[in-house]
Amino acid sequence: MELRKRAEEFALKKRRGLFTEDLRRIMYGYGDDADPLKETVNIVEDIVIEYISEMTQKAMEQGGEGHKGKVHVNDLLSLVRRHPRKYARATELLRVDREIKKAREEHQQAKR
C-alpha cells in the first residue's frame, strides 16, 4: 500500500504545472492576489488533478456497455447528476461547446 501511495504522489508531482497559469488567473478572478504564492497554486493544482483523476477513474469503471475503460461525456454527467450545481454547469458548458462548434462550421461554410 505504501508503494502505491508513493507512486500516486510521484504521478501527481509529474503532472504539476499543467494548470498553473489557468489556476493563477482563476484564483485572481475569485479574489486572490494577482500573484498568488507558488505553494498555494501548487496545492490547488494538486487538488484539481486529484479530483479530475478520481472522476475519470469512476467514469471509466461505470462505463456503459461496449465502452468499458473509456470515458464518455454521459458517464461524467451521470457522476454529477445528483449535484444540481455541478450538473447545471456541466450541461451549460456542453451547450456552449455545441454553439461554438456550430458557429465555427457556419464560419467555415461562409468562407467557401
C-alpha positions as CSV (number, residue, x, y, z in Angstrom):
1,M,0.0,0.0,0.0
2,E,2.8,2.4,0.8
3,L,4.3,1.8,-2.7
4,R,1.0,2.7,-4.3
5,K,0.8,5.9,-2.3
6,R,4.3,6.9,-3.3
7,A,3.5,6.1,-6.9
8,E,0.4,8.3,-6.8
9,E,2.4,11.2,-5.2
10,F,5.1,10.8,-8.0
11,A,2.4,10.9,-10.7
12,L,0.8,14.0,-9.1
13,K,4.2,15.8,-9.0
14,K,4.9,14.8,-12.6
15,R,1.6,16.5,-13.7
16,R,2.3,19.6,-11.7
17,G,2.4,22.7,-13.8
18,L,-0.3,21.5,-16.2
19,F,-2.9,24.0,-14.9
20,T,-0.6,26.5,-13.1
21,E,-1.3,29.6,-15.3
22,D,-5.0,29.0,-15.6
23,L,-5.3,28.4,-11.9
24,R,-3.4,31.6,-11.1
25,R,-6.0,33.6,-13.2
26,I,-8.9,31.7,-11.8
27,M,-7.7,32.4,-8.2
28,Y,-7.2,36.1,-9.0
29,G,-10.7,36.2,-10.5
30,Y,-12.1,34.8,-7.3
31,G,-10.3,37.4,-5.1
32,D,-6.8,36.1,-4.5
33,D,-3.7,38.2,-5.1
34,A,-2.7,39.0,-8.7
35,D,0.4,37.0,-8.0
36,P,-0.6,34.2,-5.6
37,L,2.1,32.2,-3.7
38,K,3.5,29.4,-5.7
39,E,2.8,26.9,-2.8
40,T,-0.8,27.9,-2.8
41,V,-1.2,27.4,-6.6
42,N,0.6,24.0,-6.3
43,I,-1.8,22.9,-3.5
44,V,-4.8,24.0,-5.5
45,E,-3.4,22.3,-8.6
46,D,-2.9,19.0,-6.7
47,I,-6.5,19.1,-5.5
48,V,-7.7,19.8,-9.1
49,I,-5.6,17.0,-10.5
50,E,-6.7,14.6,-7.8
51,Y,-10.4,15.4,-8.4
52,I,-10.1,15.0,-12.2
53,S,-8.2,11.7,-11.7
54,E,-10.9,10.4,-9.3
55,M,-13.8,11.4,-11.6
56,T,-12.1,9.9,-14.6
57,Q,-11.5,6.7,-12.8
58,K,-15.1,6.5,-11.6
59,A,-16.4,7.3,-15.1
60,M,-14.2,4.5,-16.6
61,E,-15.3,2.0,-14.0
62,Q,-19.0,2.7,-14.6
63,G,-18.6,3.0,-18.3
64,G,-21.6,1.8,-20.3
65,E,-21.8,-1.4,-22.3
66,G,-19.3,-1.5,-25.1
67,H,-17.0,1.2,-23.8
68,K,-15.6,0.0,-20.5
69,G,-12.3,1.6,-19.8
70,K,-13.1,4.7,-21.9
71,V,-14.6,7.9,-20.7
72,H,-17.7,9.3,-22.4
73,V,-19.5,12.6,-21.6
74,N,-22.6,10.7,-20.4
75,D,-20.5,8.8,-17.9
76,L,-19.2,12.0,-16.4
77,L,-22.7,13.6,-16.4
78,S,-24.1,10.6,-14.6
79,L,-21.5,11.1,-11.8
80,V,-22.6,14.7,-11.2
81,R,-26.3,14.2,-11.8
82,R,-27.1,14.2,-8.1
83,H,-25.2,17.5,-7.6
84,P,-27.5,20.2,-9.2
85,R,-24.9,22.9,-9.4
86,K,-22.3,20.7,-11.0
87,Y,-24.8,19.1,-13.3
88,A,-26.1,22.5,-14.4
89,R,-22.6,23.8,-15.0
90,A,-21.6,20.7,-17.0
91,T,-24.7,20.8,-19.2
92,E,-24.2,24.6,-19.7
93,L,-20.6,24.1,-20.8
94,L,-21.7,21.3,-23.2
95,R,-24.3,23.6,-24.7
96,V,-21.8,26.4,-25.2
97,D,-19.4,23.9,-26.8
98,R,-22.0,22.9,-29.3
99,E,-22.8,26.5,-30.1
100,I,-19.1,27.3,-30.7
101,K,-18.7,24.2,-32.9
102,K,-21.8,25.3,-34.9
103,A,-20.6,28.8,-35.2
104,R,-17.2,27.6,-36.5
105,E,-18.9,25.4,-39.1
106,E,-21.0,28.2,-40.3
107,H,-18.0,30.5,-40.5
108,Q,-16.1,27.9,-42.5
109,Q,-19.1,27.5,-44.8
110,A,-19.3,31.2,-45.3
111,K,-15.6,31.4,-46.2
112,R,-16.0,28.9,-49.1
